[in-house]
Amino acid sequence: MDEKYINWKTEGIFRLGSAALCLFLLVFTCGCGIFSSVSVEDAEGDGYGGENDNLVVVGFSQIGSESVWRTAHTASIQAALTKENGYFLIFDNARQKQENQIKALRSFISQRVDYIVFSPVTESGWDTVLEEAKEAGIPVILMDRMVDVEDDSLYTTWIGPDTEEEGRKAGRWLEEYLKMSGRQKEDINIVVLQGTLSSSSQRGRSAGFAEIANRYVNWHILGQRSGEFTVAKGKEVMEQFLEKYPDIDVVVSQNDDMTFGAVEAIEESGRKVGRDGGIIILSFDAVKDALRMVETGQIAVDVECNPEQGEYLAEVIGILERGEKLEKAYVVEEKVFTMENVSKYMNDRSY
Ligand code: GYE
C-alpha cells in the first residue's frame, strides 16, 4: 500500500470532528432547507441561485444502479450532501455508459459547479474531459473506482476501497481453508465471475486473487468471464461455466449480485454450494442478503467492500473548503465475513 494512503480509522475521527464543526458553521450561516438532490436537467432548467447561493454545489456522476452495493453508495452520498449540511447536490445516473458520464461531467463544467465527484465506470478514456475540468478550475474527486491517466493532477483526490487487497483477502481465506480441511495438496478447479471489464474493481480483485493463486500449482483457474456485476448476467455466465467445466470446486464471484445469480444457477443444475462437499463460493461486497447466505453456509466467505463513503466525501470537501492539506488517496476500512463471525455484524447492516 502506498504510504500516502491514509487509514480512515486512525486519522478519521479527528478529521470528522473538524468537518462536523465546519458543516455546523455552514448550516448555521446558510439556514436549513429540505433535503433534495436534482438531476442535471432540473438543475439546468431551474438554476440553483437565490436561496441556494451559499451552498457548496456538487455535481455527482454515478455509474448506474447495477448492484445493491451501488444503490447503497448513492444513498450514502445523498444522505451526506444535504442542504441541511450545506450542499446543493446535482445527481446524474450514467446507466453504465462512459459516454453518459462524460456528458454529465461536461454539463457540470458548464454549470460551473464547485466540485465534480464521480465514480468512473472503467479506468481509461478520461483525459480530455478531466483536462476541461482542470482548465475550468473545478476540483475533481474520484470515488470508488480509479481512472488511468498519465497526469495525476487531472484529479484532486480519490476515496474508495483497496480492491486489490480485497482480492488477496479472498485468496488468503481459501489458502487457509484448504489447509485446515487437509485439502492443500488436492487439485482445486476455480472459475472467476468478473465484474465490469477494465473497471478498477474488476482489475484489482482479479490481480489480488491471482497473486495468491499463482503460488499454488494445484490451483487451476479454468475460466474467467464477465458477469458485469449483475444478478442476471452472473447467472447466465455461471450456467455457461457449469456446462463447460463439470468439475468446479471454487467460484470467485467479484460481487454479491453475481453471486446471487450464480448460486441460483448452481442449485438449479442439481449441484450444492457450501463447504460441506459443495462448490465453495468466495464473494465480495457483503450486503445484508449475502451475509444471510454466509450465515446459512451458501457463501463461504464474503470480503467486505464498504459503500458508505458519503461522510468521507463530506470530510474531504471540508478539507478543500478550509484550504487544508489533502492526501491523494483515502482508503475505506473493510472486514472479512465467514460463518464464524457473521452473526455479530448482521444487525448493523442497513443495505
Ligand atoms: O463491488 C459492485 C459494484 O466498484 C466496488 O461496483 C465497486 C463495485 C461493487 O457494482 O457491486
Residues whose N, C-alpha, C, O or C-beta is under 5 A from the ligand:
A	BS01	GYE	E66 S67 W69 R70 D144 S201 F229 Q254 N255 D285 C305
